[in-house]
Amino acid sequence: MVSQEQKSVDVQVEGCTYPVVIAPTLAGLGASMHVVGKPGRVVLVTNEVVGPLHAEDAERSLGEAGWSPIRVTIPDGEDRKDLHTWRVLVEQILDCGVDRNTPVLALGGGVTGDIAGFAAATVLRGVPFVQVPTTLLAMVDASVGGKVGVNTERGKNLVGAFWQPRLVYAGIATLETLSEAELRCGLGEVLKHTVLVGEAEMQALEIDACALANRDVARLTDWVGRSVACKAGVVAADPREAGVRATLNLGHTLGHAIETVAGFGEIRHGEAVAMGLVAVTRFAEARGWTAPGLARRLSSLASALGLPTQCPNNLDHGALCAAVGFDKKRSRATLTLVVPCAPGRVELRPLPVGEVAELVQFLF
Ligand SMILES: NC(=O)c1ccc[n+]([C@@H]2O[C@H](COP(=O)([O-])OP(=O)(O)OC[C@H]3O[C@@H](n4cnc5c(N)ncnc54)[C@H](O)[C@@H]3O)[C@@H](O)[C@H]2O)c1
């Protein structure tokens, strides 16, 4: 049962429905677990940063609802989201004496969710999975949609699966311990979702942007719900990323290139996406694909959210062009660019690799 303080967004995907519960704290986690199954063992996967901050709250709530959590801690960091960490984790999960009904619960950011989810998808050919996201980015994006996986030496997220969670439970109070920089990253994805939804949503964000940047809890709760609803709609329409789900890559073609050239971790993902979103909109305006004015609005919104809108000058143009040219979504000599034509209207436009240099100029 969802209490009055909580709200819940349903994600309907491939014949199943799961709730994304947005609650003030982790206190209601255990009670929400009834959708997963009868209480028993649950493997709680967290990392060395989030565990000491929030695992006890999660464990207490699970215990009160009759669950017996067994905590497994993985290393922190994108550079540890790899096959080695996954391999150690699956052995640890097996050592917990799991059966096919034992849930694996991820408590942490997108990295923990992606690794634990891939472990849940693969241990015993799949056990129930629960996401308890503790970064804004994971709440509004990574925990919803069922993409799980790890990086390899050849690139990001190249090994993985689609494995939907049975429950996503976001306790907004966990964001209190999140750094400003990580909060901003999540706001970058909120901005992206807002453009995908439409004009009224953009106007609402224009009103709320400063409050969000200042961590207003009521506004954060509201916008986590709005953003999840946006992602849930896209995922429901295209669970396996065969079509419309590609629109979620808005701002990401340039964003990934910035992350690659700057060196992972130097410029954070959400910041790079914001720069990419503004630049691709400016480019689209110059080409006449987008009515003038949207880029300026997006740039103001990004600034109000505390996000950068221009790429640092020291990033090498040539390297950025090369990185865009190697984008995963490239087919032969053409890129597929996600272009916002207007709030709520996004198009996929082919861009010959020979024209990438012109696109990259709009980052500066
Ligand atoms: N599966 C998907 O659909 C999807 C979508 C978007 C992103 N992702 C993935 O998500 C990852 C990025 O996620 P992220 O931004 O959450 O990064 P992250 O998981 O690395 O978290 C960022 C940092 O914040 C720390 N942290 C987490 N919660 C905290 C809290 N409440 N208080 C203090 N510190 C906290 C983490 O330990 C980490 O150091 C990337 O690997 C990306 O590929 C996946």
The ligand as an ORCA input file, in Angstrom:
! r2SCAN-3c Opt
* xyz 0 1
  N      20.811      1.402    -16.915
  C      20.464      2.569    -17.437
  O      19.435      2.705    -18.107
  C      21.345      3.748    -17.183
  C      20.908      5.028    -17.513
  C      21.739      6.112    -17.205
  C      22.970      5.886    -16.613
  N      23.350      4.609    -16.331
  C      24.644      4.346    -15.695
  O      24.620      4.932    -14.406
  C      25.955      5.244    -14.032
  C      25.979      6.630    -13.452
  O      25.160      6.641    -12.319
  P      25.388      7.669    -11.136
  O      25.516      9.017    -11.701
  O      24.354      7.397    -10.137
  O      26.864      7.300    -10.633
  P      27.422      6.458     -9.379
  O      26.611      5.263     -9.135
  O      28.871      6.268     -9.635
  O      27.215      7.467     -8.165
  C      27.977      8.656     -8.118
  C      28.773      8.755     -6.816
  O      27.880      9.081     -5.767
  C      28.001      8.140     -4.709
  N      26.689      8.076     -4.096
  C      25.580      7.436     -4.516
  N      24.544      7.737     -3.743
  C      24.985      8.583     -2.787
  C      24.373      9.247     -1.706
  N      23.068      9.170     -1.485
  N      25.148     10.015     -0.913
  C      26.474     10.155     -1.157
  N      27.102      9.577     -2.188
  C      26.366      8.793     -2.994
  C      28.464      6.888     -5.385
  O      29.082      6.007     -4.477
  C      29.432      7.456     -6.409
  O      30.671      7.738     -5.814
  C      26.815      5.083    -15.268
  O      27.556      3.889    -15.169
  C      25.801      4.979    -16.399
  O      26.270      4.170    -17.460
  C      22.574      3.546    -16.587
*
